[in-house]
């Protein structure tokens, strides 16, 4: 696995998350649908390598924590 490419994609994804959260709001189901679809796509891009899957799960958990704190 190309770790540099993967972590660059993760950084880009975090930027996209910020845009989607501002555009749709974290309370909007379409935001969470996008999160689910995009994390799956990014994991699959790296053949569901264990580190890719774990990284994306951690980021979803982080987003859930941010959302819960903001409620």
PQR file of N, CA, C, O and H, with PARSE charges and radii, in Angstrom:
ATOM      1  N   UNK A   1       0.845  -1.175   0.000 -0.4000 1.5000
ATOM      2  CA  UNK A   1       0.000   0.000   0.000 -0.0000 2.0000
ATOM      3  C   UNK A   1       0.892   1.239   0.000  0.5500 1.7000
ATOM      4  O   UNK A   1       1.920   1.281   0.676 -0.5500 1.4000
ATOM      5  N   UNK A   2       0.490   2.221  -0.750 -0.4000 1.5000
ATOM      6  CA  UNK A   2       1.208   3.495  -0.803 -0.0000 2.0000
ATOM      7  C   UNK A   2       0.684   4.379   0.332  0.5500 1.7000
ATOM      8  O   UNK A   2      -0.345   5.042   0.198 -0.5500 1.4000
ATOM      9  H   UNK A   2      -0.345   2.186  -1.299  0.4000 1.0000
ATOM     10  N   UNK A   3       1.404   4.373   1.440 -0.4000 1.5000
ATOM     11  CA  UNK A   3       0.959   5.103   2.628 -0.0000 2.0000
ATOM     12  C   UNK A   3       0.914   6.608   2.397  0.5500 1.7000
ATOM     13  O   UNK A   3       0.012   7.286   2.890 -0.5500 1.4000
ATOM     14  H   UNK A   3       2.239   3.834   1.549  0.4000 1.0000
ATOM     15  N   UNK A   4       1.877   7.131   1.655 -0.4000 1.5000
ATOM     16  CA  UNK A   4       1.866   8.569   1.369 -0.0000 2.0000
ATOM     17  C   UNK A   4       0.608   8.960   0.610  0.5500 1.7000
ATOM     18  O   UNK A   4      -0.031   9.960   0.937 -0.5500 1.4000
ATOM     19  H   UNK A   4       2.609   6.580   1.254  0.4000 1.0000
ATOM     20  N   UNK A   5       0.256   8.190  -0.385 -0.4000 1.5000
ATOM     21  CA  UNK A   5      -0.950   8.484  -1.170 -0.0000 2.0000
ATOM     22  C   UNK A   5      -2.194   8.349  -0.296  0.5500 1.7000
ATOM     23  O   UNK A   5      -3.103   9.176  -0.367 -0.5500 1.4000
ATOM     24  H   UNK A   5       0.775   7.378  -0.651  0.4000 1.0000
ATOM     25  N   UNK A   6      -2.230   7.311   0.521 -0.4000 1.5000
ATOM     26  CA  UNK A   6      -3.392   7.101   1.382 -0.0000 2.0000
ATOM     27  C   UNK A   6      -3.585   8.274   2.331  0.5500 1.7000
ATOM     28  O   UNK A   6      -4.685   8.818   2.428 -0.5500 1.4000
ATOM     29  H   UNK A   6      -1.492   6.639   0.578  0.4000 1.0000
ATOM     30  N   UNK A   7      -2.529   8.669   3.031 -0.4000 1.5000
ATOM     31  CA  UNK A   7      -2.690   9.743   4.010 -0.0000 2.0000
ATOM     32  C   UNK A   7      -2.922  11.095   3.346  0.5500 1.7000
ATOM     33  O   UNK A   7      -3.530  11.977   3.952 -0.5500 1.4000
ATOM     34  H   UNK A   7      -1.635   8.227   2.953  0.4000 1.0000
ATOM     35  N   UNK A   8      -2.455  11.276   2.127 -0.4000 1.5000
ATOM     36  CA  UNK A   8      -2.815  12.482   1.377 -0.0000 2.0000
ATOM     37  C   UNK A   8      -4.312  12.452   1.074  0.5500 1.7000
ATOM     38  O   UNK A   8      -4.992  13.471   1.199 -0.5500 1.4000
ATOM     39  H   UNK A   8      -1.961  10.559   1.635  0.4000 1.0000
ATOM     40  N   UNK A   9      -4.821  11.295   0.678 -0.4000 1.5000
ATOM     41  CA  UNK A   9      -6.264  11.160   0.434 -0.0000 2.0000
ATOM     42  C   UNK A   9      -7.069  11.412   1.712  0.5500 1.7000
ATOM     43  O   UNK A   9      -8.148  12.003   1.661 -0.5500 1.4000
ATOM     44  H   UNK A   9      -4.269  10.468   0.577  0.4000 1.0000
ATOM     45  N   UNK A  10      -6.547  10.968   2.848 -0.4000 1.5000
ATOM     46  CA  UNK A  10      -7.234  11.207   4.123 -0.0000 2.0000
ATOM     47  C   UNK A  10      -7.296  12.706   4.407  0.5500 1.7000
ATOM     48  O   UNK A  10      -8.340  13.220   4.809 -0.5500 1.4000
ATOM     49  H   UNK A  10      -5.671  10.489   2.889  0.4000 1.0000
ATOM     50  N   UNK A  11      -6.190  13.402   4.200 -0.4000 1.5000
ATOM     51  CA  UNK A  11      -6.169  14.853   4.413 -0.0000 2.0000
ATOM     52  C   UNK A  11      -7.177  15.532   3.492  0.5500 1.7000
ATOM     53  O   UNK A  11      -7.917  16.417   3.922 -0.5500 1.4000
ATOM     54  H   UNK A  11      -5.342  12.985   3.873  0.4000 1.0000
ATOM     55  N   UNK A  12      -7.204  15.123   2.237 -0.4000 1.5000
ATOM     56  CA  UNK A  12      -8.173  15.682   1.287 -0.0000 2.0000
ATOM     57  C   UNK A  12      -9.605  15.376   1.728  0.5500 1.7000
ATOM     58  O   UNK A  12     -10.486  16.230   1.622 -0.5500 1.4000
ATOM     59  H   UNK A  12      -6.603  14.405   1.888  0.4000 1.0000
ATOM     60  N   UNK A  13      -9.833  14.169   2.218 -0.4000 1.5000
ATOM     61  CA  UNK A  13     -11.167  13.765   2.677 -0.0000 2.0000
ATOM     62  C   UNK A  13     -11.615  14.625   3.857  0.5500 1.7000
ATOM     63  O   UNK A  13     -12.775  15.033   3.919 -0.5500 1.4000
ATOM     64  H   UNK A  13      -9.118  13.476   2.304  0.4000 1.0000
ATOM     65  N   UNK A  14     -10.709  14.901   4.789 -0.4000 1.5000
ATOM     66  CA  UNK A  14     -11.052  15.748   5.936 -0.0000 2.0000
ATOM     67  C   UNK A  14     -11.466  17.134   5.456  0.5500 1.7000
ATOM     68  O   UNK A  14     -12.400  17.724   6.000 -0.5500 1.4000
ATOM     69  H   UNK A  14      -9.767  14.569   4.739  0.4000 1.0000
ATOM     70  N   UNK A  15     -10.786  17.656   4.447 -0.4000 1.5000
ATOM     71  CA  UNK A  15     -11.194  18.934   3.864 -0.0000 2.0000
ATOM     72  C   UNK A  15     -12.589  18.862   3.270  0.5500 1.7000
ATOM     73  O   UNK A  15     -13.380  19.796   3.410 -0.5500 1.4000
ATOM     74  H   UNK A  15     -10.027  17.177   4.005  0.4000 1.0000
ATOM     75  N   UNK A  16     -12.890  17.756   2.609 -0.4000 1.5000
ATOM     76  CA  UNK A  16     -14.223  17.570   2.032 -0.0000 2.0000
ATOM     77  C   UNK A  16     -15.279  17.444   3.127  0.5500 1.7000
ATOM     78  O   UNK A  16     -16.396  17.939   2.977 -0.5500 1.4000
ATOM     79  H   UNK A  16     -12.248  16.998   2.496  0.4000 1.0000
ATOM     80  N   UNK A  17     -14.925  16.785   4.225 -0.4000 1.5000
ATOM     81  CA  UNK A  17     -15.852  16.655   5.355 -0.0000 2.0000
ATOM     82  C   UNK A  17     -16.222  18.038   5.876  0.5500 1.7000
ATOM     83  O   UNK A  17     -17.392  18.325   6.125 -0.5500 1.4000
ATOM     84  H   UNK A  17     -14.017  16.384   4.348  0.4000 1.0000
ATOM     85  N   UNK A  18     -15.223  18.883   6.035 -0.4000 1.5000
ATOM     86  CA  UNK A  18     -15.491  20.232   6.536 -0.0000 2.0000
ATOM     87  C   UNK A  18     -16.441  20.982   5.611  0.5500 1.7000
ATOM     88  O   UNK A  18     -17.355  21.660   6.079 -0.5500 1.4000
ATOM     89  H   UNK A  18     -14.272  18.650   5.833  0.4000 1.0000
ATOM     90  N   UNK A  19     -16.232  20.866   4.310 -0.4000 1.5000
ATOM     91  CA  UNK A  19     -17.117  21.526   3.342 -0.0000 2.0000
ATOM     92  C   UNK A  19     -18.533  20.966   3.416  0.5500 1.7000
ATOM     93  O   UNK A  19     -19.508  21.718   3.407 -0.5500 1.4000
ATOM     94  H   UNK A  19     -15.489  20.315   3.930  0.4000 1.0000
ATOM     95  N   UNK A  20     -18.640  19.638   3.488 -0.4000 1.5000
ATOM     96  CA  UNK A  20     -19.962  19.009   3.546 -0.0000 2.0000
ATOM     97  C   UNK A  20     -20.688  19.369   4.839  0.5500 1.7000
ATOM     98  O   UNK A  20     -21.901  19.579   4.830 -0.5500 1.4000
ATOM     99  H   UNK A  20     -17.848  19.027   3.495  0.4000 1.0000
ATOM    100  N   UNK A  21     -19.960  19.441   5.944 -0.4000 1.5000
ATOM    101  CA  UNK A  21     -20.579  19.800   7.225 -0.0000 2.0000
ATOM    102  C   UNK A  21     -21.098  21.232   7.179  0.5500 1.7000
ATOM    103  O   UNK A  21     -22.177  21.519   7.696 -0.5500 1.4000
ATOM    104  H   UNK A  21     -18.975  19.270   5.951  0.4000 1.0000
ATOM    105  N   UNK A  22     -20.338  22.127   6.564 -0.4000 1.5000
ATOM    106  CA  UNK A  22     -20.774  23.514   6.460 -0.0000 2.0000
ATOM    107  C   UNK A  22     -21.947  23.641   5.493  0.5500 1.7000
ATOM    108  O   UNK A  22     -22.865  24.430   5.720 -0.5500 1.4000
ATOM    109  H   UNK A  22     -19.461  21.893   6.143  0.4000 1.0000
ATOM    110  N   UNK A  23     -21.912  22.873   4.433 -0.4000 1.5000
ATOM    111  CA  UNK A  23     -22.948  22.948   3.400 -0.0000 2.0000
ATOM    112  C   UNK A  23     -24.263  22.326   3.866  0.5500 1.7000
ATOM    113  O   UNK A  23     -25.331  22.900   3.648 -0.5500 1.4000
ATOM    114  H   UNK A  23     -21.166  22.233   4.249  0.4000 1.0000
ATOM    115  N   UNK A  24     -24.195  21.167   4.499 -0.4000 1.5000
ATOM    116  CA  UNK A  24     -25.402  20.415   4.849 -0.0000 2.0000
ATOM    117  C   UNK A  24     -25.731  20.433   6.335  0.5500 1.7000
ATOM    118  O   UNK A  24     -26.890  20.277   6.717 -0.5500 1.4000
ATOM    119  H   UNK A  24     -23.328  20.701   4.676  0.4000 1.0000
ATOM    120  N   UNK A  25     -24.719  20.621   7.172 -0.4000 1.5000
ATOM    121  CA  UNK A  25     -24.905  20.510   8.614 -0.0000 2.0000
ATOM    122  C   UNK A  25     -24.731  19.071   9.060  0.5500 1.7000
ATOM    123  O   UNK A  25     -25.146  18.138   8.372 -0.5500 1.4000
ATOM    124  H   UNK A  25     -23.777  20.748   6.861  0.4000 1.0000
ATOM    125  N   UNK A  26     -24.117  18.902  10.214 -0.4000 1.5000
ATOM    126  CA  UNK A  26     -23.847  17.545  10.696 -0.0000 2.0000
ATOM    127  C   UNK A  26     -25.109  16.823  11.146  0.5500 1.7000
ATOM    128  O   UNK A  26     -25.099  15.602  11.298 -0.5500 1.4000
ATOM    129  H   UNK A  26     -23.780  19.660  10.773  0.4000 1.0000
ATOM    130  N   UNK A  27     -26.190  17.555  11.359 -0.4000 1.5000
ATOM    131  CA  UNK A  27     -27.443  16.924  11.743 -0.0000 2.0000
ATOM    132  C   UNK A  27     -28.261  16.426  10.573  0.5500 1.7000
ATOM    133  O   UNK A  27     -29.311  15.812  10.760 -0.5500 1.4000
ATOM    134  H   UNK A  27     -26.199  18.547  11.236  0.4000 1.0000
ATOM    135  N   UNK A  28     -27.793  16.685   9.380 -0.4000 1.5000
ATOM    136  CA  UNK A  28     -28.521  16.320   8.169 -0.0000 2.0000
ATOM    137  C   UNK A  28     -28.179  14.880   7.763  0.5500 1.7000
ATOM    138  O   UNK A  28     -27.001  14.539   7.656 -0.5500 1.4000
ATOM    139  H   UNK A  28     -26.940  17.185   9.228  0.4000 1.0000
ATOM    140  N   UNK A  29     -29.178  14.043   7.539 -0.4000 1.5000
ATOM    141  CA  UNK A  29     -28.905  12.661   7.117 -0.0000 2.0000
ATOM    142  C   UNK A  29     -28.067  12.566   5.833  0.5500 1.7000
ATOM    143  O   UNK A  29     -27.323  11.602   5.656 -0.5500 1.4000
ATOM    144  H   UNK A  29     -30.135  14.320   7.626  0.4000 1.0000
ATOM    145  N   UNK A  30     -28.181  13.547   4.947 -0.4000 1.5000
ATOM    146  CA  UNK A  30     -27.387  13.487   3.714 -0.0000 2.0000
ATOM    147  C   UNK A  30     -25.895  13.634   4.014  0.5500 1.7000
ATOM    148  O   UNK A  30     -25.059  13.083   3.297 -0.5500 1.4000
ATOM    149  H   UNK A  30     -28.786  14.330   5.092  0.4000 1.0000
ATOM    150  N   UNK A  31     -25.563  14.372   5.068 -0.4000 1.5000
ATOM    151  CA  UNK A  31     -24.157  14.475   5.479 -0.0000 2.0000
ATOM    152  C   UNK A  31     -23.633  13.105   5.877  0.5500 1.7000
ATOM    153  O   UNK A  31     -22.563  12.692   5.428 -0.5500 1.4000
ATOM    154  H   UNK A  31     -26.241  14.819   5.650  0.4000 1.0000
ATOM    155  N   UNK A  32     -24.383  12.396   6.720 -0.4000 1.5000
ATOM    156  CA  UNK A  32     -23.937  11.090   7.204 -0.0000 2.0000
ATOM    157  C   UNK A  32     -23.954  10.040   6.100  0.5500 1.7000
ATOM    158  O   UNK A  32     -23.137   9.119   6.109 -0.5500 1.4000
ATOM    159  H   UNK A  32     -25.252  12.731   7.084  0.4000 1.0000
ATOM    160  N   UNK A  33     -24.870  10.168   5.159 -0.4000 1.5000
ATOM    161  CA  UNK A  33     -24.866   9.259   4.004 -0.0000 2.0000
ATOM    162  C   UNK A  33     -23.591   9.469   3.200  0.5500 1.7000
ATOM    163  O   UNK A  33     -22.958   8.509   2.762 -0.5500 1.4000
ATOM    164  H   UNK A  33     -25.534  10.915   5.153  0.4000 1.0000
ATOM    165  N   UNK A  34     -23.217  10.737   3.007 -0.4000 1.5000
ATOM    166  CA  UNK A  34     -21.983  11.037   2.276 -0.0000 2.0000
ATOM    167  C   UNK A  34     -20.777  10.488   3.030  0.5500 1.7000
ATOM    168  O   UNK A  34     -19.880   9.904   2.422 -0.5500 1.4000
ATOM    169  H   UNK A  34     -23.731  11.517   3.362  0.4000 1.0000
ATOM    170  N   UNK A  35     -20.748  10.671   4.357 -0.4000 1.5000
ATOM    171  CA  UNK A  35     -19.635  10.156   5.164 -0.0000 2.0000
ATOM    172  C   UNK A  35     -19.513   8.648   4.976  0.5500 1.7000
ATOM    173  O   UNK A  35     -18.417   8.134   4.753 -0.5500 1.4000
ATOM    174  H   UNK A  35     -21.476  11.145   4.851  0.4000 1.0000
ATOM    175  N   UNK A  36     -20.624   7.948   5.066 -0.4000 1.5000
ATOM    176  CA  UNK A  36     -20.620   6.493   4.922 -0.0000 2.0000
ATOM    177  C   UNK A  36     -20.121   6.074   3.546  0.5500 1.7000
ATOM    178  O   UNK A  36     -19.263   5.199   3.428 -0.5500 1.4000
ATOM    179  H   UNK A  36     -21.515   8.365   5.247  0.4000 1.0000
ATOM    180  N   UNK A  37     -20.658   6.701   2.513 -0.4000 1.5000
ATOM    181  CA  UNK A  37     -20.268   6.348   1.144 -0.0000 2.0000
ATOM    182  C   UNK A  37     -18.804   6.684   0.874  0.5500 1.7000
ATOM    183  O   UNK A  37     -18.088   5.891   0.262 -0.5500 1.4000
ATOM    184  H   UNK A  37     -21.355   7.412   2.609  0.4000 1.0000
ATOM    185  N   UNK A  38     -18.362   7.842   1.323 -0.4000 1.5000
ATOM    186  CA  UNK A  38     -16.998   8.273   1.014 -0.0000 2.0000
ATOM    187  C   UNK A  38     -15.954   7.493   1.810  0.5500 1.7000
ATOM    188  O   UNK A  38     -14.873   7.213   1.292 -0.5500 1.4000
ATOM    189  H   UNK A  38     -18.944   8.486   1.820  0.4000 1.0000
ATOM    190  N   UNK A  39     -16.255   7.138   3.056 -0.4000 1.5000
ATOM    191  CA  UNK A  39     -15.293   6.336   3.813 -0.0000 2.0000
ATOM    192  C   UNK A  39     -15.175   4.935   3.215  0.5500 1.7000
ATOM    193  O   UNK A  39     -14.087   4.361   3.158 -0.5500 1.4000
ATOM    194  H   UNK A  39     -17.133   7.364   3.477  0.4000 1.0000
ATOM    195  N   UNK A  40     -16.292   4.402   2.777 -0.4000 1.5000
ATOM    196  CA  UNK A  40     -16.266   3.094   2.127 -0.0000 2.0000
ATOM    197  C   UNK A  40     -15.459   3.149   0.832  0.5500 1.7000
ATOM    198  O   UNK A  40     -14.645   2.267   0.560 -0.5500 1.4000
ATOM    199  H   UNK A  40     -17.176   4.868   2.823  0.4000 1.0000
ATOM    200  N   UNK A  41     -15.690   4.182   0.046 -0.4000 1.5000
ATOM    201  CA  UNK A  41     -14.976   4.323  -1.229 -0.0000 2.0000
ATOM    202  C   UNK A  41     -13.475   4.466  -1.007  0.5500 1.7000
ATOM    203  O   UNK A  41     -12.675   3.884  -1.739 -0.5500 1.4000
ATOM    204  H   UNK A  41     -16.352   4.898   0.267  0.4000 1.0000
ATOM    205  N   UNK A  42     -13.097   5.238   0.001 -0.4000 1.5000
ATOM    206  CA  UNK A  42     -11.671   5.429   0.256 -0.0000 2.0000
ATOM    207  C   UNK A  42     -11.030   4.137   0.745  0.5500 1.7000
ATOM    208  O   UNK A  42      -9.914   3.811   0.342 -0.5500 1.4000
ATOM    209  H   UNK A  42     -13.747   5.711   0.596  0.4000 1.0000
ATOM    210  N   UNK A  43     -11.712   3.408   1.596 -0.4000 1.5000
ATOM    211  CA  UNK A  43     -11.184   2.112   2.044 -0.0000 2.0000
ATOM    212  C   UNK A  43     -11.036   1.151   0.871  0.5500 1.7000
ATOM    213  O   UNK A  43     -10.025   0.458   0.751 -0.5500 1.4000
ATOM    214  H   UNK A  43     -12.619   3.672   1.923  0.4000 1.0000
ATOM    215  N   UNK A  44     -12.043   1.112   0.011 -0.4000 1.5000
ATOM    216  CA  UNK A  44     -12.001   0.214  -1.145 -0.0000 2.0000
ATOM    217  C   UNK A  44     -10.905   0.610  -2.126  0.5500 1.7000
ATOM    218  O   UNK A  44     -10.308  -0.252  -2.772 -0.5500 1.4000
ATOM    219  H   UNK A  44     -12.865   1.674   0.109  0.4000 1.0000
ATOM    220  N   UNK A  45     -10.637   1.906  -2.241 -0.4000 1.5000
ATOM    221  CA  UNK A  45      -9.557   2.371  -3.129 -0.0000 2.0000
ATOM    222  C   UNK A  45      -8.235   1.720  -2.744  0.5500 1.7000
ATOM    223  O   UNK A  45      -7.381   1.478  -3.596 -0.5500 1.4000
ATOM    224  H   UNK A  45     -11.122   2.606  -1.716  0.4000 1.0000
ATOM    225  N   UNK A  46      -8.074   1.439  -1.457 -0.4000 1.5000
ATOM    226  CA  UNK A  46      -6.852   0.813  -0.962 -0.0000 2.0000
ATOM    227  C   UNK A  46      -7.088  -0.652  -0.595  0.5500 1.7000
ATOM    228  O   UNK A  46      -6.488  -1.181   0.341 -0.5500 1.4000
ATOM    229  H   UNK A  46      -8.768   1.636  -0.764  0.4000 1.0000
ATOM    230  N   UNK A  47      -7.979  -1.293  -1.357 -0.4000 1.5000
ATOM    231  CA  UNK A  47      -8.276  -2.721  -1.244 -0.0000 2.0000
ATOM    232  C   UNK A  47      -8.626  -3.126   0.187  0.5500 1.7000
ATOM    233  O   UNK A  47      -8.269  -4.216   0.635 -0.5500 1.4000
ATOM    234  H   UNK A  47      -8.466  -0.863  -2.117  0.4000 1.0000
ATOM    235  N   UNK A  48      -9.323  -2.248   0.898 -0.4000 1.5000
ATOM    236  CA  UNK A  48      -9.726  -2.510   2.282 -0.0000 2.0000
ATOM    237  C   UNK A  48      -8.555  -2.967   3.153  0.5500 1.7000
ATOM    238  O   UNK A  48      -8.704  -3.806   4.042 -0.5500 1.4000
ATOM    239  H   UNK A  48      -9.613  -1.363   0.534  0.4000 1.0000
ATOM    240  N   UNK A  49      -7.385  -2.389   2.869 -0.4000 1.5000
ATOM    241  CA  UNK A  49      -6.202  -2.647   3.697 -0.0000 2.0000
ATOM    242  C   UNK A  49      -6.572  -2.331   5.145  0.5500 1.7000
ATOM    243  O   UNK A  49      -7.294  -1.370   5.413 -0.5500 1.4000
ATOM    244  H   UNK A  49      -7.263  -1.707   2.147  0.4000 1.0000
ATOM    245  N   UNK A  50      -6.087  -3.123   6.052 -0.4000 1.5000
ATOM    246  CA  UNK A  50      -6.474  -2.993   7.460 -0.0000 2.0000
ATOM    247  C   UNK A  50      -6.265  -1.573   7.994  0.5500 1.7000
ATOM    248  O   UNK A  50      -7.123  -1.056   8.709 -0.5500 1.4000
ATOM    249  H   UNK A  50      -5.500  -3.904   5.834  0.4000 1.0000
ATOM    250  N   UNK A  51      -5.155  -0.944   7.663 -0.4000 1.5000
ATOM    251  CA  UNK A  51      -4.913   0.409   8.176 -0.0000 2.0000
ATOM    252  C   UNK A  51      -5.898   1.409   7.570  0.5500 1.7000
ATOM    253  O   UNK A  51      -6.297   2.363   8.237 -0.5500 1.4000
ATOM    254  H   UNK A  51      -4.458  -1.364   7.082  0.4000 1.0000
ATOM    255  N   UNK A  52      -6.288   1.202   6.324 -0.4000 1.5000
ATOM    256  CA  UNK A  52      -7.260   2.103   5.690 -0.0000 2.0000
ATOM    257  C   UNK A  52      -8.616   1.982   6.376  0.5500 1.7000
ATOM    258  O   UNK A  52      -9.253   2.989   6.684 -0.5500 1.4000
ATOM    259  H   UNK A  52      -5.963   0.428   5.781  0.4000 1.0000
ATOM    260  N   UNK A  53      -9.047   0.769   6.610 -0.4000 1.5000
ATOM    261  CA  UNK A  53     -10.343   0.550   7.260 -0.0000 2.0000
ATOM    262  C   UNK A  53     -10.325   1.134   8.669  0.5500 1.7000
ATOM    263  O   UNK A  53     -11.249   1.847   9.059 -0.5500 1.4000
ATOM    264  H   UNK A  53      -8.529  -0.049   6.360  0.4000 1.0000
ATOM    265  N   UNK A  54      -9.280   0.835   9.431 -0.4000 1.5000
ATOM    266  CA  UNK A  54      -9.202   1.335  10.806 -0.0000 2.0000
ATOM    267  C   UNK A  54      -9.133   2.860  10.844  0.5500 1.7000
ATOM    268  O   UNK A  54      -9.743   3.483  11.712 -0.5500 1.4000
ATOM    269  H   UNK A  54      -8.529   0.256   9.114  0.4000 1.0000
ATOM    270  N   UNK A  55      -8.407   3.457   9.928 -0.4000 1.5000
ATOM    271  CA  UNK A  55      -8.314   4.918   9.879 -0.0000 2.0000
ATOM    272  C   UNK A  55      -9.677   5.535   9.594  0.5500 1.7000
ATOM    273  O   UNK A  55     -10.056   6.521  10.226 -0.5500 1.4000
ATOM    274  H   UNK A  55      -7.911   2.951   9.223  0.4000 1.0000
ATOM    275  N   UNK A  56     -10.405   4.971   8.659 -0.4000 1.5000
ATOM    276  CA  UNK A  56     -11.706   5.534   8.313 -0.0000 2.0000
ATOM    277  C   UNK A  56     -12.713   5.326   9.444  0.5500 1.7000
ATOM    278  O   UNK A  56     -13.535   6.206   9.701 -0.5500 1.4000
ATOM    279  H   UNK A  56     -10.097   4.170   8.145  0.4000 1.0000
ATOM    280  N   UNK A  57     -12.664   4.193  10.116 -0.4000 1.5000
ATOM    281  CA  UNK A  57     -13.544   3.966  11.270 -0.0000 2.0000
ATOM    282  C   UNK A  57     -13.237   4.992  12.357  0.5500 1.7000
ATOM    283  O   UNK A  57     -14.153   5.554  12.957 -0.5500 1.4000
ATOM    284  H   UNK A  57     -11.996   3.479   9.908  0.4000 1.0000
ATOM    285  N   UNK A  58     -11.953   5.236  12.613 -0.4000 1.5000
ATOM    286  CA  UNK A  58     -11.563   6.213  13.619 -0.0000 2.0000
ATOM    287  C   UNK A  58     -12.091   7.598  13.250  0.5500 1.7000
ATOM    288  O   UNK A  58     -12.547   8.335  14.124 -0.5500 1.4000
ATOM    289  H   UNK A  58     -11.209   4.779  12.126  0.4000 1.0000
ATOM    290  N   UNK A  59     -12.035   7.957  11.980 -0.4000 1.5000
ATOM    291  CA  UNK A  59     -12.518   9.269  11.559 -0.0000 2.0000
ATOM    292  C   UNK A  59     -14.035   9.384  11.704  0.5500 1.7000
ATOM    293  O   UNK A  59     -14.542  10.446  12.064 -0.5500 1.4000
ATOM    294  H   UNK A  59     -11.664   7.358  11.270  0.4000 1.0000
ATOM    295  N   UNK A  60     -14.751   8.316  11.431 -0.4000 1.5000
ATOM    296  CA  UNK A  60     -16.204   8.336  11.649 -0.0000 2.0000
ATOM    297  C   UNK A  60     -16.498   8.518  13.138  0.5500 1.7000
ATOM    298  O   UNK A  60     -17.368   9.307  13.506 -0.5500 1.4000
ATOM    299  H   UNK A  60     -14.339   7.453  11.139  0.4000 1.0000
ATOM    300  N   UNK A  61     -15.784   7.801  13.984 -0.4000 1.5000
ATOM    301  CA  UNK A  61     -15.984   7.944  15.426 -0.0000 2.0000
ATOM    302  C   UNK A  61     -15.675   9.366  15.880  0.5500 1.7000
ATOM    303  O   UNK A  61     -16.383   9.919  16.722 -0.5500 1.4000
ATOM    304  H   UNK A  61     -15.078   7.160  13.685  0.4000 1.0000
ATOM    305  N   UNK A  62     -14.632   9.951  15.332 -0.4000 1.5000
ATOM    306  CA  UNK A  62     -14.274  11.338  15.643 -0.0000 2.0000
ATOM    307  C   UNK A  62     -15.404  12.281  15.233  0.5500 1.7000
ATOM    308  O   UNK A  62     -15.774  13.171  15.999 -0.5500 1.4000
ATOM    309  H   UNK A  62     -14.057   9.502  14.649  0.4000 1.0000
ATOM    310  N   UNK A  63     -15.953  12.092  14.034 -0.4000 1.5000
ATOM    311  CA  UNK A  63     -17.068  12.931  13.585 -0.0000 2.0000
ATOM    312  C   UNK A  63     -18.278  12.778  14.500  0.5500 1.7000
ATOM    313  O   UNK A  63     -18.950  13.760  14.815 -0.5500 1.4000
ATOM    314  H   UNK A  63     -15.652  11.369  13.413  0.4000 1.0000
ATOM    315  N   UNK A  64     -18.554  11.556  14.923 -0.4000 1.5000
ATOM    316  CA  UNK A  64     -19.673  11.327  15.837 -0.0000 2.0000
ATOM    317  C   UNK A  64     -19.464  12.068  17.155  0.5500 1.7000
ATOM    318  O   UNK A  64     -20.409  12.634  17.704 -0.5500 1.4000
ATOM    319  H   UNK A  64     -18.008  10.758  14.667  0.4000 1.0000
ATOM    320  N   UNK A  65     -18.232  12.067  17.665 -0.4000 1.5000
ATOM    321  CA  UNK A  65     -17.926  12.793  18.898 -0.0000 2.0000
ATOM    322  C   UNK A  65     -18.112  14.296  18.708  0.5500 1.7000
ATOM    323  O   UNK A  65     -18.691  14.965  19.565 -0.5500 1.4000
ATOM    324  H   UNK A  65     -17.464  11.607  17.218  0.4000 1.0000
ATOM    325  N   UNK A  66     -17.628  14.821  17.598 -0.4000 1.5000
ATOM    326  CA  UNK A  66     -17.789  16.249  17.304 -0.0000 2.0000
ATOM    327  C   UNK A  66     -19.270  16.593  17.241  0.5500 1.7000
ATOM    328  O   UNK A  66     -19.703  17.600  17.801 -0.5500 1.4000
ATOM    329  H   UNK A  66     -17.159  14.277  16.902  0.4000 1.0000
ATOM    330  N   UNK A  67     -20.038  15.763  16.566 -0.4000 1.5000
ATOM    331  CA  UNK A  67     -21.476  15.996  16.439 -0.0000 2.0000
ATOM    332  C   UNK A  67     -22.159  15.977  17.810  0.5500 1.7000
ATOM    333  O   UNK A  67     -22.957  16.861  18.119 -0.5500 1.4000
ATOM    334  H   UNK A  67     -19.686  14.945  16.112  0.4000 1.0000
ATOM    335  N   UNK A  68     -21.848  14.981  18.620 -0.4000 1.5000
ATOM    336  CA  UNK A  68     -22.478  14.855  19.937 -0.0000 2.0000
ATOM    337  C   UNK A  68     -22.130  16.046  20.833  0.5500 1.7000
ATOM    338  O   UNK A  68     -22.985  16.524  21.579 -0.5500 1.4000
ATOM    339  H   UNK A  68     -21.199  14.263  18.369  0.4000 1.0000
ATOM    340  N   UNK A  69     -20.907  16.522  20.770 -0.4000 1.5000
ATOM    341  CA  UNK A  69     -20.503  17.676  21.586 -0.0000 2.0000
ATOM    342  C   UNK A  69     -21.219  18.946  21.149  0.5500 1.7000
ATOM    343  O   UNK A  69     -21.457  19.842  21.958 -0.5500 1.4000
ATOM    344  H   UNK A  69     -20.213  16.134  20.165  0.4000 1.0000
ATOM    345  N   UNK A  70     -21.559  19.020  19.873 -0.4000 1.5000
ATOM    346  CA  UNK A  70     -22.204  20.209  19.334 -0.0000 2.0000
ATOM    347  C   UNK A  70     -23.709  20.239  19.487  0.5500 1.7000
ATOM    348  O   UNK A  70     -24.341  21.248  19.173 -0.5500 1.4000
ATOM    349  H   UNK A  70     -21.366  18.292  19.215  0.4000 1.0000
ATOM    350  N   UNK A  71     -24.288  19.171  19.955 -0.4000 1.5000
ATOM    351  CA  UNK A  71     -25.756  19.090  20.074 -0.0000 2.0000
ATOM    352  C   UNK A  71     -26.262  19.864  21.244  0.5500 1.7000
ATOM    353  O   UNK A  71     -27.468  19.900  21.486 -0.5500 1.4000
ATOM    354  H   UNK A  71     -23.775  18.351  20.210  0.4000 1.0000
TER
END
